[in-house]
Amino acid sequence: MTFITRNNFEVCSNALQATALDATSLAASSLPPDLAFHRSMDQSLAHDLDSLSTRVLELTNRIIQLSSKDNVQNFGRLEDEDDVVDEFSRNIVDAMEGMLERTDSALDEFLGRKKPPAIQVPSTLPDFPHNKEVKTRALPRGKLDPTITHASHLPKPQLRFRYLHPTTDESPYIPVSLIPHKWCAKVPLGYVFEDKSPKSDESIRNEGDEEEETKKRTLHPYYYELTHPTYPDHIFNPPSNPVRPSSLDMSPSRSPTFVTSSKDFLSFANTLSSVTELAVDLEHHSYRSYRGFLALMQVSTRQEDFIIDLLVPDIREGLRQSNRKAPAKSEDERMANEAGEIVARVFADPSVVKVFHGANSDIIWLQQDFNIFVVGLFDTFHASKLLELPKHSLANLLETYCDFVPDKRYQLADWRIRPLPIEMSTYAQSDTHFLLYVYDRLRLALVNKALSQFPSPELTSTVTGSETDPYMLVRAVLARSARTSLRLYEVEAYDVLEGSGSGGWDTLARKWNKVALTALGGLDCGNDGNGTTSVPVAVYRAVHRWREEVAREEDESTRYVLPAHHLFLIAERPPSSVSNLVSLFDRAGGGSGVIPPVLRRRMGELISAVKSAIDSVAITLKQSTELEVAETATGEASIDVSATVQHTRNDEITEVIPTDIESRLWTMSASSCSVASSSTLFSSAQGKTSALREATVYTAPHSMLLGDASRIIASRCSKSALMPNASDRFRAIVERIHRTLVIAPVVSVPTTVPTVESTIPNDTPKPLNATPLDSGKSTSALCEPAGQIEIPFVPEHQRQSRSSLRVYTPMEDDTIVIVGQAGARQRKRKREKNRGTISQLRSGSGASVDDQEAEVEAFDYSSVPNLLDEGSQKETTGEDNDRKNKKQRKSKAARPAMQTNIRAGPRDQREVKSGNKTHTFK
């Protein structure tokens, strides 16, 4: 056996490639193309081929297994030719790519191209043989039992609580007026100490929200203690070799200590008073409660794990810090109150480090239920962020540092279940059992990262003038944790108008990407510019508000009363009856098939809310319509009032001269109204008069589509005259219609009419609808269209010469119009006639230019055939057919007879089978 070393690697590689190439070439050239035929004829050849194929497949499978040791389950086994063809890409290509990538990585590391990580995370201690066993523990798959996620058979535990915050109370949370005592205080309770020195806290400077900061300074009782913290020395001295806690298995010896009575609670509190570090986690329940409540508290010290049942009334009431609490009536209540004060003092003591992971919600829940504030917090979430770990969850930290993979399915379990199943208690214990060990490891990693940024303290001191602080990242984590402790519980009020807040209708619509139901997308803007709410939006807001009110009344979560997807389904398809509402929850209707219990009891109320919303939309639309009609009537009245007022200089009434042009769809005349310089309604109207004079109004006394619409059009025209943009747009549309649908008369020969001088003085303002006749122009201008002259189509039998005195020719309806061209012969005659006329004009002698021009008569388009003429098309078609038949007959006669000895067939077979054999029709 030859060992491959660095010296002979190139030789072995070349030999391997040459051998593989020779074998491939030999197989491709020596094997016959019809190998299957030879295989069927020679049994020995078939046996050799099968054995060789089996050997090749075995070698291939072994190479795949060796190349992917860690992911063998991802690749299948090659059994036959079909597997090689079908699974070539997955089994062979992917395996080779993975092997080559690992080879490149190994070569880079061997050659020094791959840099080691900046932070060397210490490896786990080797003296725990169960580490590998715990890490490879198979996690259960699938969903939890519904009885674990939601124990619907349980009675509400909050009914036994001695105090529960009212669901309808929306007064702000002011802890200064609630807590009886401020533990470990630097500033007495009720006093606000404002530091005049510039803020050195980087997190406060970056926040930049002075209003929020002022609110926290005023309301938070521990604001000064959290912004001016004092930390114990042991927090900056992590152990160089942290002691890992014992394994967490299902054995009874490692079961946590359950605190379910006042006596156990007092013993637990005395234990906390003697420690300097503790890990804390909380379990919250919010599905069967409007505001939610804490159900479980897990606390771990270096020696023991505790699980405190917060559903026990005595323990819960003992933890609640309030100056309105009733005095103890029994020994159990006294012990619970004493234990609660000890726990509150420990949580507020900055010398005791409280280790949480992701404490944003935990801080709020402790204030909401017990008025307990945390000082001296170390949040491992912020530490993982500063260390730039790939993931920041607690499960990832436990897997990274403790080789323990928790079952996160129980994160959403119903923590009201009593007694706790062993799986749920194990999960609750795991949240804090390893947390202090993770806290030690994270502090070591933070110190190592700070030192790695400045590897040479001597060089750093020469540059900056001071030595490097190896605990600067630890201080950064503590500063961020202090900002987390400054979070304050707020009672959220329901915003009916804007829908803001975490439970508002606008927030929910944005979260589900329902743009049409948001505050901005839920308005239909009409022509008047006023926004009106549509029916789906009104139903959505009404049902959302009904759900909020019912949830407060029943002390249930809004999700339990009516899920969000059902809420949007009702908004999109508003039900009109209980049966329609029930059909929405069927699977065929898009629902989940289950009607929520609260909704089943209160369906009538929901239907009433939906109907009220629809009625409100109808009333709003009716009112807006009436308002628009009233505005229109007001506009018409203003025009009528101004029309009755005198307009001339000496209060003379200007007469309205009607126009005679009615051939267009709308007339290019001004509105039939008179404008006065002043009125009793609008006082001075000079500006409006000029606007009305400049605007061109299109009106028609009668319309085939709208009938007598003069009143409506007049009112619209009055508005458009005051709005130049609208009138310009309307004028553009009218011009487009005129260019396509003009009913123009036949233009007559222009005749000169004597100019009639106007009797209206020059200084008198002309009426808005004055015609060209009033200005002394010729009558030919009457028939001149405003735009391009268009000549309409007139049937041939209705055409008349230009000498006719009739201006308008009556038109008859045509049923068929045939488009074609006039015959070539007719065009040839026209050309010859025109040549003769021109030659005569040129040969004429002694004729003056004026006489020649007089002899050239204007071309009469109405007297010549048109392309759309039916008769000329038929005549031309007949001439073409005759010419074609004559040409065919001449060609047949000129064709010589074929000389052949073949005898002619029968007459009925040799004649052409076509119509008109007797040539009857010519």
Helices and strands as residue ranges (DSSP letters): H 9-30, H 35-41, H 43-67, G 72-74, H 81-86, I 88-93, H 94-111, H 131-135, H 146-149, G 157-160, G 175-177, H 202-207, H 210-219, H 223-227, G 233-236, G 252-254, E 257-259, H 262-272, E 277-285, E 293-300, E 305-309, H 313-319, H 331-348, E 353-356, H 360-370, E 377-379, H 380-386, H 394-402, G 408-412, H 422-433, H 435-453, H 457-464, H 472-485, H 505-511, G 515-517, E 523-525, E 531-533, H 535-554, H 558-561, H 564-572, H 578-584, H 597-601, H 603-643, E 678-679, E 683-684, H 686-694, H 710-722, H 724-740, G 772-775, G 779-783, G 796-798, H 824-843, H 849-855, G 861-863, H 870-894, H 907-910
